[in-house]
Amino acid sequence: MARTRANDFEEKQHSLLLDAARVFATQGMEKASMSQIASAAGVSKSLLYHYYPSKDALIFEIVHSHLEELDQALTDADDPSLPAEERLEKLVRTVIEAYRGADDQHKVQLNASQALSAEQRAEIVKVERRVVKRFSSTLREIHPILDDPDRPLLMPVTMSLFGMMNWVYMWFKEDGPISREDYARLATVLILEGVKAVR
């Protein structure tokens, strides 16, 4: 007979994801074991398996929930009534802010591909494409020429922006000389002004 869910199931599940992300981020996908994760989370191995039946299921949930939260934050923040340049900066700021305190989940996302099945990767890609499309659509609105089929620059420019956002965790310090808002403005300006030089 299957266990019924406890009232605090979602809270415990979220806590397990954070602990697991920390272990995966420090140990790596291959080296980290379910036993290590259970120990880090302060739960029994059987309880961990109750929530997540396999290591790949756990990795998938870390990445998927991280991306879904990011996608929802962007949906909530996006304001089509803003001038496109301001809209883009707000979206960039939302991503940089969403990454606050999520370095472990972000590291897992960037390194999880080989640990996931084709079906799991396909689910991740669906969310990633929604996130990327929001940015590429805004960039297209600002510079329609980027979508010129004879010189397709829209995706290279969009992914260059994601490169600046996705690797910020490697160097950014919360108590450093630049704030997240300042960096969001800087990254936006670099993209928008840089595009003018390469067109």
N, CA, C and O of each residue as an XYZ file, in Angstrom:
796
protein
N       0.841     -1.195      0.000
C       0.000      0.000      0.000
C       0.883      1.255      0.000
O       1.798      1.372      0.815
N       0.608      2.181     -0.907
C       1.423      3.392     -1.046
C       1.200      4.330      0.126
O       0.111      4.405      0.696
N       2.272      5.049      0.471
C       2.145      6.048      1.532
C       1.291      7.210      1.061
O       1.290      7.558     -0.119
N       0.573      7.798      1.985
C      -0.149      9.034      1.660
C       0.805     10.199      1.886
O       1.741     10.102      2.679
N       0.561     11.295      1.187
C       1.431     12.468      1.314
C       1.187     13.200      2.614
O       0.046     13.407      3.027
N       2.282     13.590      3.256
C       2.173     14.389      4.477
C       1.746     15.800      4.109
O       1.896     16.226      2.963
N       1.213     16.522      5.088
C       0.760     17.890      4.843
C       1.883     18.813      4.399
O       1.661     19.779      3.669
N       3.108     18.498      4.858
C       4.247     19.349      4.510
C       5.094     18.735      3.395
O       6.292     19.000      3.300
N       4.470     17.924      2.563
C       5.179     17.224      1.491
C       5.938     18.198      0.598
O       7.125     17.997      0.339
N       5.271     19.251      0.124
C       5.910     20.183     -0.817
C       7.076     20.924     -0.168
O       8.097     21.167     -0.812
N       6.924     21.282      1.106
C       8.008     21.972      1.815
C       9.210     21.055      1.955
O      10.341     21.478      1.714
N       8.982     19.803      2.341
C      10.074     18.847      2.475
C      10.718     18.566      1.114
O      11.936     18.433      1.004
N       9.886     18.480      0.099
C      10.376     18.221     -1.246
C      11.292     19.353     -1.708
O      12.351     19.102     -2.284
N      10.889     20.583     -1.459
C      11.695     21.741     -1.849
C      13.023     21.746     -1.094
O      14.071     22.025     -1.676
N      12.976     21.442      0.179
C      14.192     21.401      0.988
C      15.146     20.326      0.484
O      16.357     20.541      0.432
N      14.606     19.177      0.114
C      15.431     18.106     -0.428
C      16.101     18.538     -1.731
O      17.263     18.214     -1.977
N      15.364     19.269     -2.560
C      15.920     19.738     -3.831
C      17.106     20.672     -3.597
O      18.120     20.589     -4.290
N      16.968     21.552     -2.623
C      18.065     22.483     -2.313
C      19.298     21.737     -1.809
O      20.421     22.024     -2.223
N      19.076     20.771     -0.908
C      20.191     19.991     -0.378
C      20.844     19.150     -1.475
O      22.069     19.043     -1.547
N      20.018     18.563     -2.315
C      20.542     17.740     -3.413
C      21.317     18.591     -4.404
O      22.375     18.180     -4.880
N      20.804     19.770     -4.718
C      21.498     20.660     -5.653
C      22.881     21.019     -5.118
O      23.845     21.089     -5.882
N      22.981     21.245     -3.818
C      24.263     21.588     -3.216
C      25.253     20.421     -3.365
O      26.425     20.629     -3.678
N      24.769     19.199     -3.137
C      25.640     18.026     -3.258
C      26.074     17.832     -4.712
O      27.252     17.602     -4.986
N      25.124     17.925     -5.637
C      25.467     17.762     -7.057
C      26.436     18.849     -7.521
O      27.359     18.580     -8.290
N      26.220     20.073     -7.051
C      27.062     21.195     -7.468
C      28.491     21.045     -6.974
O      29.430     21.469     -7.648
N      28.663     20.449     -5.807
C      30.005     20.313     -5.233
C      30.669     18.986     -5.609
O      31.884     18.937     -5.804
N      29.889     17.921     -5.712
C      30.455     16.599     -5.987
C      30.454     16.231     -7.467
O      31.253     15.407     -7.912
N      29.546     16.850     -8.225
C      29.384     16.463     -9.625
C      28.279     15.430     -9.751
O      27.952     14.735     -8.789
N      27.709     15.334    -10.942
C      26.565     14.447    -11.163
C      26.917     12.976    -10.961
O      26.156     12.224    -10.351
N      28.068     12.576    -11.473
C      28.428     11.161    -11.429
C      28.845     10.723    -10.031
O      28.461      9.645     -9.576
N      29.620     11.543     -9.356
C      30.156     11.153     -8.048
C      29.112     11.208     -6.934
O      29.149     10.398     -6.009
N      28.205     12.139     -7.018
C      27.201     12.292     -5.953
C      26.294     11.063     -5.905
O      25.837     10.570     -6.936
N      26.049     10.589     -4.707
C      25.195      9.407     -4.539
C      23.930      9.788     -3.775
O      23.868     10.820     -3.106
N      22.938      8.934     -3.895
C      21.698      9.156     -3.155
C      21.961      9.087     -1.649
O      21.294      9.770     -0.871
N      22.921      8.272     -1.240
C      23.272      8.178      0.178
C      23.845      9.503      0.682
O      23.501      9.960      1.772
N      24.721     10.115     -0.119
C      25.291     11.409      0.254
C      24.208     12.478      0.348
O      24.209     13.307      1.259
N      23.299     12.444     -0.595
C      22.218     13.438     -0.607
C      21.310     13.251      0.598
O      20.925     14.227      1.241
N      20.965     12.005      0.909
C      20.121     11.737      2.072
C      20.803     12.228      3.346
O      20.163     12.814      4.219
N      22.110     11.980      3.441
C      22.869     12.421      4.614
C      22.885     13.952      4.708
O      22.682     14.513      5.785
N      23.125     14.617      3.587
C      23.155     16.081      3.579
C      21.804     16.678      3.945
O      21.726     17.736      4.569
N      20.745     15.985      3.549
C      19.394     16.473      3.821
C      18.898     16.071      5.210
O      17.861     16.556      5.663
N      19.633     15.190      5.882
C      19.220     14.745      7.205
C      18.000     13.848      7.186
O      17.182     13.860      8.106
N      17.890     13.049      6.088
C      16.755     12.130      5.979
C      17.283     10.735      5.685
O      18.454     10.566      5.346
N      16.429      9.749      5.815
C      16.828      8.388      5.491
C      16.841      8.214      3.969
O      16.178      8.946      3.233
N      17.605      7.236      3.530
C      17.675      6.961      2.100
C      16.306      6.528      1.572
O      15.925      6.865      0.451
N      15.580      5.784      2.392
C      14.255      5.323      1.961
C      13.289      6.495      1.809
O      12.449      6.492      0.909
N      13.402      7.496      2.679
C      12.539      8.668      2.547
C      12.898      9.452      1.285
O      12.014      9.958      0.593
N      14.193      9.552      0.988
C      14.618     10.241     -0.234
C      14.025      9.549     -1.458
O      13.530     10.205     -2.374
N      14.079      8.219     -1.463
C      13.509      7.472     -2.585
C      11.982      7.588     -2.632
O      11.373      7.425     -3.689
N      11.382      7.866     -1.497
C       9.933      8.094     -1.467
C       9.578      9.329     -2.285
O       8.561      9.358     -2.979
N      10.430     10.351     -2.194
C      10.187     11.580     -2.945
C      10.686     11.468     -4.382
O      10.026     11.931     -5.312
N      11.857     10.850     -4.558
C      12.480     10.757     -5.886
C      12.995      9.342     -6.095
O      13.925      8.924     -5.405
N      12.418      8.594     -7.030
C      12.738      7.177     -7.186
C      14.118      6.882     -7.771
O      14.566      5.736     -7.737
N      14.804      7.909     -8.314
C      16.124      7.676     -8.902
C      16.916      8.974     -8.911
O      16.364     10.054     -8.703
N      18.212      8.854     -9.152
C      19.072     10.033     -9.174
C      18.712     10.946    -10.351
O      18.695     12.169    -10.212
N      18.423     10.343    -11.513
C      18.086     11.176    -12.659
C      16.757     11.896    -12.447
O      16.572     13.013    -12.931
N      15.828     11.261    -11.723
C      14.555     11.926    -11.414
C      14.790     13.135    -10.516
O      14.116     14.157    -10.641
N      15.745     13.005     -9.618
C      16.087     14.098     -8.708
C      16.766     15.240     -9.467
O      16.431     16.407     -9.266
N      17.705     14.906    -10.327
C      18.381     15.925    -11.130
C      17.376     16.641    -12.021
O      17.386     17.867    -12.128
N      16.512     15.866    -12.655
C      15.493     16.456    -13.527
C      14.627     17.449    -12.758
O      14.356     18.546    -13.246
N      14.195     17.069    -11.565
C      13.308     17.942    -10.795
C      14.022     19.213    -10.348
O      13.410     20.280    -10.309
N      15.301     19.116    -10.013
C      16.062     20.314     -9.647
C      16.070     21.295    -10.815
O      15.767     22.477    -10.651
N      16.419     20.789    -11.990
C      16.535     21.656    -13.172
C      15.168     22.157    -13.615
O      14.995     23.345    -13.887
N      14.205     21.255    -13.686
C      12.882     21.621    -14.184
C      12.212     22.650    -13.283
O      11.650     23.629    -13.773
N      12.266     22.442    -11.988
C      11.629     23.388    -11.073
C      12.350     24.733    -11.098
O      11.711     25.780    -11.000
N      13.681     24.710    -11.231
C      14.470     25.943    -11.322
C      14.052     26.748    -12.553
O      13.850     27.959    -12.468
N      13.924     26.077    -13.683
C      13.542     26.756    -14.918
C      12.089     27.208    -14.901
O      11.766     28.281    -15.412
N      11.218     26.405    -14.320
C       9.805     26.787    -14.233
C       9.644     28.036    -13.371
O       8.847     28.919    -13.689
N      10.400     28.104    -12.287
C      10.356     29.295    -11.431
C      10.871     30.520    -12.182
O      10.323     31.614    -12.052
N      11.925     30.326    -12.966
C      12.459     31.429    -13.770
C      11.439     31.868    -14.814
O      11.207     33.063    -14.995
N      10.839     30.919    -15.490
C       9.840     31.230    -16.516
C       8.653     31.974    -15.917
O       8.134     32.913    -16.522
N       8.223     31.555    -14.730
C       7.098     32.228    -14.076
C       7.478     33.634    -13.657
O       6.674     34.557    -13.782
N       8.701     33.809    -13.159
C       9.162     35.144    -12.767
C       9.192     36.069    -13.972
O       8.827     37.240    -13.861
N       9.621     35.560    -15.122
C       9.642     36.362    -16.340
C       8.235     36.696    -16.820
O       7.971     37.804    -17.288
N       7.341     35.728    -16.699
C       5.941     35.967    -17.078
C       5.336     37.068    -16.222
O       4.631     37.944    -16.724
N       5.615     37.015    -14.933
C       5.082     38.027    -14.011
C       5.692     39.404    -14.267
O       5.018     40.423    -14.114
N       6.964     39.433    -14.656
C       7.672     40.713    -14.810
C       7.468     41.344    -16.178
O       7.572     42.563    -16.318
N       7.182     40.541    -17.176
C       7.129     41.051    -18.548
C       5.993     42.059    -18.716
O       4.858     41.807    -18.312
N       6.314     43.188    -19.310
C       5.336     44.256    -19.505
C       5.433     44.769    -20.939
O       6.243     45.650    -21.227
N       4.608     44.223    -21.846
C       4.659     44.628    -23.250
C       4.341     46.106    -23.484
O       4.613     46.636    -24.561
N       3.768     46.767    -22.482
C       3.446     48.188    -22.653
C       4.688     49.072    -22.523
O       4.656     50.238    -22.915
N       5.772     48.536    -21.980
C       6.997     49.305    -21.835
C       7.678     49.477    -23.195
O       7.495     48.643    -24.082
N       8.463     50.548    -23.372
C       9.331     50.619    -24.549
C      10.212     49.375    -24.584
O      10.635     48.889    -23.535
N      10.489     48.860    -25.761
C      11.156     47.563    -25.884
C      12.496     47.513    -25.156
O      12.841     46.486    -24.570
N      13.258     48.609    -25.185
C      14.553     48.620    -24.503
C      14.375     48.471    -22.996
O      15.123     47.741    -22.344
N      13.382     49.166    -22.446
C      13.107     49.056    -21.009
C      12.574     47.674    -20.670
O      12.885     47.116    -19.618
N      11.777     47.133    -21.562
C      11.227     45.787    -21.357
C      12.355     44.762    -21.298
O      12.353     43.870    -20.450
N      13.321     44.901    -22.214
C      14.446     43.972    -22.221
C      15.247     44.080    -20.931
O      15.601     43.064    -20.334
N      15.535     45.306    -20.497
C      16.304     45.469    -19.265
C      15.566     44.877    -18.073
O      16.187     44.289    -17.187
N      14.258     45.026    -18.045
C      13.482     44.453    -16.940
C      13.553     42.933    -16.953
O      13.625     42.302    -15.899
N      13.532     42.347    -18.139
C      13.645     40.893    -18.251
C      15.030     40.422    -17.793
O      15.150     39.427    -17.078
N      16.072     41.148    -18.214
C      17.426     40.800    -17.785
C      17.544     40.914    -16.272
O      18.122     40.044    -15.621
N      16.999     41.981    -15.720
C      17.050     42.187    -14.269
C      16.320     41.057    -13.545
O      16.750     40.619    -12.478
N      15.226     40.591    -14.121
C      14.457     39.504    -13.510
C      15.272     38.219    -13.460
O      15.242     37.502    -12.459
N      15.999     37.925    -14.532
C      16.830     36.723    -14.552
C      17.948     36.836    -13.515
O      18.170     35.916    -12.727
N      18.644     37.966    -13.525
C      19.755     38.145    -12.579
C      19.257     38.048    -11.140
O      19.942     37.492    -10.282
N      18.085     38.579    -10.876
C      17.521     38.518     -9.529
C      17.073     37.089     -9.199
O      17.232     36.635     -8.066
N      16.517     36.385    -10.180
C      16.068     35.005     -9.953
C      17.242     34.086     -9.624
O      17.066     33.063     -8.962
N      18.433     34.447    -10.083
C      19.614     33.640     -9.809
C      20.183     33.891     -8.416
O      21.092     33.183     -7.984
N      19.664     34.885     -7.716
C      20.143     35.164     -6.362
C      19.882     33.941     -5.468
O      18.749     33.472     -5.362
N      20.924     33.443     -4.839
C      20.773     32.309     -3.930
C      20.503     30.987     -4.618
O      20.190     29.998     -3.955
N      20.619     30.952     -5.944
C      20.303     29.727     -6.684
C      21.514     29.205     -7.451
O      21.359     28.528     -8.468
N      22.714     29.513     -6.975
C      23.920     29.084     -7.685
C      23.981     27.571     -7.853
O      24.358     27.080     -8.917
N      23.615     26.833     -6.815
C      23.696     25.372     -6.890
C      22.749     24.819     -7.954
O      23.141     23.979     -8.765
N      21.496     25.294     -7.948
C      20.536     24.840     -8.953
C      21.006     25.203    -10.353
O      20.839     24.435    -11.301
N      21.598     26.390    -10.464
C      22.062     26.861    -11.766
C      23.221     26.003    -12.274
O      23.283     25.681    -13.461
N      24.130     25.636    -11.387
C      25.249     24.771    -11.774
C      24.729     23.409    -12.232
O      25.224     22.845    -13.208
N      23.741     22.892    -11.531
C      23.159     21.607    -11.929
C      22.533     21.740    -13.314
O      22.708     20.867    -14.164
N      21.809     22.824    -13.540
C      21.178     23.042    -14.847
C      22.210     23.036    -15.970
O      22.001     22.409    -17.008
N      23.319     23.733    -15.760
C      24.328     23.871    -16.807
C      25.089     22.572    -17.081
O      25.710     22.422    -18.134
N      25.037     21.631    -16.128
C      25.841     20.407    -16.272
C      25.017     19.122    -16.272
O      25.581     18.030    -16.206
N      23.705     19.235    -16.346
C      22.853     18.061    -16.134
C      22.581     17.235    -17.378
O      22.114     16.101    -17.266
N      22.854     17.757    -18.535
C      22.399     17.134    -19.775
C      22.698     15.644    -19.877
O      21.809     14.855    -20.197
N      23.950     15.250    -19.606
C      24.342     13.851    -19.768
C      23.707     12.931    -18.737
O      23.667     11.716    -18.930
N      23.212     13.500    -17.644
C      22.621     12.675    -16.589
C      21.139     12.405    -16.818
O      20.525     11.629    -16.086
N      20.563     13.046    -17.836
C      19.123     12.946    -18.059
C      18.805     12.101    -19.284
O      19.617     11.978    -20.201
N      17.615     11.527    -19.283
C      17.160     10.756    -20.436
C      16.747     11.712    -21.552
O      16.594     12.913    -21.330
N      16.569     11.169    -22.740
C      16.139     11.989    -23.879
C      14.781     12.635    -23.590
O      14.549     13.789    -23.951
N      13.898     11.894    -22.947
C      12.574     12.428    -22.618
C      12.677     13.560    -21.606
O      11.995     14.578    -21.734
N      13.527     13.383    -20.604
C      13.711     14.430    -19.594
C      14.336     15.677    -20.219
O      13.925     16.800    -19.928
N      15.336     15.466    -21.085
C      15.964     16.611    -21.751
C      14.960     17.363    -22.604
O      14.995     18.592    -22.672
N      14.068     16.634    -23.253
C      13.053     17.277    -24.094
C      12.137     18.174    -23.261
O      11.748     19.253    -23.707
N      11.798     17.730    -22.061
C      10.953     18.541    -21.178
C      11.686     19.806    -20.733
O      11.093     20.882    -20.649
N      12.975     19.664    -20.450
C      13.785     20.818    -20.056
C      13.873     21.810    -21.208
O      13.735     23.017    -21.010
N      14.101     21.295    -22.408
C      14.244     22.152    -23.586
C      12.968     22.957    -23.843
O      13.043     24.105    -24.283
N      11.817     22.377    -23.578
C      10.551     23.106    -23.761
C      10.523     24.383    -22.935
O      10.134     25.442    -23.428
N      10.935     24.277    -21.681
C      10.924     25.451    -20.804
C      12.008     26.429    -21.241
O      11.776     27.637    -21.289
N      13.191     25.906    -21.559
C      14.282     26.777    -21.996
C      13.881     27.578    -23.228
O      14.197     28.763    -23.335
N      13.188     26.934    -24.151
C      12.776     27.629    -25.373
C      11.772     28.737    -25.079
O      11.799     29.790    -25.717
N      10.893     28.504    -24.120
C       9.948     29.564    -23.746
C      10.693     30.771    -23.196
O      10.377     31.914    -23.525
N      11.679     30.502    -22.359
C      12.471     31.583    -21.762
C      13.243     32.332    -22.844
O      13.216     33.562    -22.891
N      13.925     31.599    -23.705
C      14.735     32.222    -24.752
C      13.859     33.012    -25.720
O      14.234     34.109    -26.135
N      12.705     32.475    -26.083
C      11.833     33.150    -27.045
C      11.382     34.512    -26.527
O      11.229     35.452    -27.307
N      11.170     34.623    -25.237
C      10.741     35.905    -24.673
C      11.801     36.986    -24.938
O      11.473     38.137    -25.229
N      13.067     36.593    -24.831
C      14.157     37.535    -25.070
C      14.364     37.790    -26.562
O      14.554     38.933    -26.978
N      14.329     36.726    -27.363
C      14.558     36.916    -28.799
C      13.449     37.755    -29.423
O      13.706     38.556    -30.322
N      12.223     37.577    -28.953
C      11.112     38.377    -29.482
C      11.292     39.853    -29.162
O      11.001     40.718    -29.988
N      11.774     40.133    -27.959
C      11.996     41.526    -27.566
C      13.150     42.127    -28.351
O      13.077     43.277    -28.783
N      14.217     41.355    -28.539
C      15.346     41.835    -29.334
C      14.940     42.067    -30.791
O      15.405     43.013    -31.425
N      14.083     41.211    -31.310
C      13.597     41.382    -32.683
C      12.789     42.672    -32.808
O      12.879     43.384    -33.808
N      12.003     42.956    -31.780
C      11.217     44.187    -31.794
C      12.128     45.416    -31.811
O      11.837     46.402    -32.489
N      13.219     45.351    -31.068
C      14.153     46.480    -30.999
C      14.934     46.619    -32.301
O      15.098     47.721    -32.825
N      15.417     45.480    -32.819
C      16.238     45.480    -34.039
C      15.707     44.406    -34.997
O      16.246     43.299    -35.022
N      14.679     44.697    -35.774
C      14.109     43.694    -36.694
C      15.136     43.124    -37.670
O      14.992     41.997    -38.144
N      16.181     43.914    -37.971
C      17.182     43.460    -38.930
C      17.944     42.229    -38.439
O      18.546     41.508    -39.235
N      17.916     41.991    -37.132
C      18.590     40.807    -36.588
C      17.984     39.517    -37.136
O      18.640     38.475    -37.163
N      16.738     39.594    -37.568
C      16.037     38.409    -38.061
C      16.102     38.305    -39.586
O      15.318     37.576    -40.194
N      17.023     39.021    -40.194
C      17.222     38.973    -41.642
C      17.706     37.585    -42.047
O      18.771     37.166    -41.592
N      16.964     36.853    -42.887
C      17.377     35.490    -43.252
C      18.719     35.432    -43.973
O      19.379     34.393    -43.965
N      19.131     36.541    -44.599
C      20.419     36.556    -45.290
C      21.590     36.733    -44.319
O      22.732     36.402    -44.639
N      21.290     37.255    -43.142
C      22.325     37.406    -42.094
C      21.659     37.226    -40.739
O      21.455     38.195    -40.007
N      21.319     35.981    -40.405
C      20.542     35.701    -39.188
C      21.361     35.880    -37.909
O      22.150     35.015    -37.532
N      21.158     37.003    -37.265
C      21.909     37.310    -36.053
C      21.063     37.242    -34.782
O      21.590     37.391    -33.680
N      19.766     37.019    -34.927
C      18.901     37.070    -33.754
C      19.292     36.055    -32.691
O      19.404     36.403    -31.516
N      19.501     34.806    -33.088
C      19.834     33.788    -32.099
C      21.242     33.983    -31.532
O      21.419     33.847    -30.322
N      22.263     34.299    -32.360
C      23.578     34.565    -31.767
C      23.560     35.707    -30.756
O      24.208     35.626    -29.712
N      22.822     36.766    -31.063
C      22.753     37.894    -30.129
C      22.003     37.484    -28.861
O      22.433     37.803    -27.753
N      20.883     36.777    -29.024
C      20.104     36.333    -27.867
C      20.934     35.443    -26.960
O      20.937     35.624    -25.742
N      21.638     34.483    -27.544
C      22.411     33.559    -26.733
C      23.661     34.225    -26.146
O      24.160     33.790    -25.108
N      24.166     35.271    -26.800
C      25.262     36.039    -26.204
C      24.795     36.722    -24.925
O      25.528     36.792    -23.939
N      23.560     37.225    -24.958
C      22.988     37.830    -23.758
C      22.839     36.785    -22.653
O      23.136     37.059    -21.490
N      22.377     35.583    -23.020
C      22.257     34.521    -22.016
C      23.622     34.110    -21.485
O      23.747     33.722    -20.324
N      24.643     34.193    -22.327
C      25.989     33.896    -21.845
C      26.390     34.843    -20.729
O      26.985     34.426    -19.735
N      26.064     36.119    -20.895
C      26.391     37.087    -19.844
C      25.594     36.826    -18.575
O      26.108     36.991    -17.468
N      24.336     36.418    -18.734
C      23.492     36.191    -17.561
C      23.824     34.865    -16.873
O      23.894     34.798    -15.646
N      24.027     33.821    -17.662
C      24.186     32.488    -17.088
C      25.497     32.270    -16.351
O      25.583     31.404    -15.481
N      26.520     33.047    -16.690
C      27.809     32.845    -16.045
C      28.100     33.877    -14.972
O      29.208     33.929    -14.438
N      27.104     34.700    -14.655
C      27.323     35.744    -13.648
C      27.679     35.143    -12.285
O      28.382     35.771    -11.493
N      27.196     33.932    -12.015
C      27.461     33.315    -10.709
C      28.951     33.026    -10.498
O      29.397     32.845     -9.365
N      29.711     32.982    -11.589
C      31.136     32.662    -11.485
C      31.952     33.792    -10.853
O      33.019     33.559    -10.285
N      31.437     35.009    -10.959
C      32.250     36.134    -10.479
C      31.494     37.113     -9.586
O      32.115     37.872     -8.841
N      30.163     37.107     -9.651
C      29.395     38.121     -8.933
C      29.469     37.917     -7.424
O      29.354     36.793     -6.936
N      29.662     39.008     -6.690
C      29.667     38.990     -5.229
C      28.559     39.902     -4.721
O      28.453     41.060     -5.127
N      27.731     39.359     -3.823
C      26.609     40.142     -3.313
C      27.073     41.423     -2.617
O      26.367     42.431     -2.629
N      28.257     41.378     -2.013
C      28.768     42.559     -1.319
C      29.828     43.280     -2.147
O      30.610     44.070     -1.617
N      29.848     43.002     -3.449
C      30.833     43.608     -4.335
C      30.465     45.022     -4.762
O      29.481     45.587     -4.283
N      31.258     45.591     -5.664
C      31.088     46.996     -6.047
C      29.935     47.258     -7.009
O      29.602     48.413     -7.269
N      29.319     46.194     -7.543
C      28.222     46.372     -8.489
C      27.022     45.559     -8.027
O      27.163     44.416     -7.594
N      25.845     46.156     -8.124
C      24.617     45.466     -7.701
C      24.065     44.634     -8.857
O      24.490     44.786    -10.003
N      23.129     43.764     -8.548
C      22.480     42.973     -9.588
C      21.755     43.886    -10.581
O      21.781     43.643    -11.788
N      21.122     44.916    -10.075
C      20.423     45.852    -10.953
C      21.411     46.574    -11.872
O      21.141     46.768    -13.057
N      22.563     46.972    -11.310
C      23.593     47.628    -12.117
C      24.088     46.706    -13.224
O      24.280     47.132    -14.363
N      24.292     45.434    -12.875
C      24.799     44.508    -13.883
C      23.753     44.240    -14.965
O      24.094     44.104    -16.140
N      22.490     44.165    -14.574
C      21.421     43.968    -15.557
C      21.423     45.113    -16.564
O      21.262     44.894    -17.765
N      21.604     46.330    -16.068
C      21.654     47.494    -16.960
C      22.873     47.411    -17.876
O      22.784     47.686    -19.073
N      24.022     47.026    -17.294
C      25.256     46.915    -18.071
C      25.121     45.868    -19.179
O      25.473     46.134    -20.328
N      24.616     44.689    -18.842
C      24.471     43.621    -19.824
C      23.532     44.035    -20.950
O      23.784     43.733    -22.117
N      22.458     44.721    -20.603
C      21.505     45.180    -21.614
C      22.146     46.195    -22.549
O      21.988     46.110    -23.767
N      22.860     47.145    -21.985
C      23.532     48.171    -22.797
C      24.583     47.540    -23.701
O      24.685     47.910    -24.870
N      25.364     46.598    -23.185
C      26.390     45.949    -23.993
C      25.773     45.272    -25.216
O      26.316     45.355    -26.318
N      24.640     44.603    -25.017
C      23.978     43.935    -26.140
C      23.403     44.952    -27.125
O      23.643     44.864    -28.329
N      22.656     45.901    -26.616
C      21.975     46.846    -27.503
C      22.950     47.747    -28.252
O      22.765     48.015    -29.439
N      23.981     48.210    -27.564
C      24.961     49.058    -28.229
C      25.885     48.223    -29.128
O      26.300     48.677    -30.194
N      26.196     47.012    -28.692
C      27.053     46.153    -29.507
C      26.409     45.770    -30.826
O      27.086     45.690    -31.851
N      25.111     45.535    -30.805
C      24.383     45.185    -32.015
C      24.524     46.284    -33.071
O      24.630     45.996    -34.263
N      24.524     47.514    -32.637
C      24.635     48.643    -33.575
C      25.948     48.598    -34.346
O      26.007     49.032    -35.497
N      26.996     48.077    -33.723
C      28.303     48.037    -34.360
C      28.456     46.884    -35.349
O      29.264     46.971    -36.273
N      27.693     45.809    -35.170
C      27.880     44.631    -36.035
C      26.854     44.537    -37.146
O      26.972     43.665    -38.006
N      25.853     45.399    -37.160
C      24.805     45.255    -38.167
C      25.361     45.491    -39.544
O      24.625     45.413    -40.528
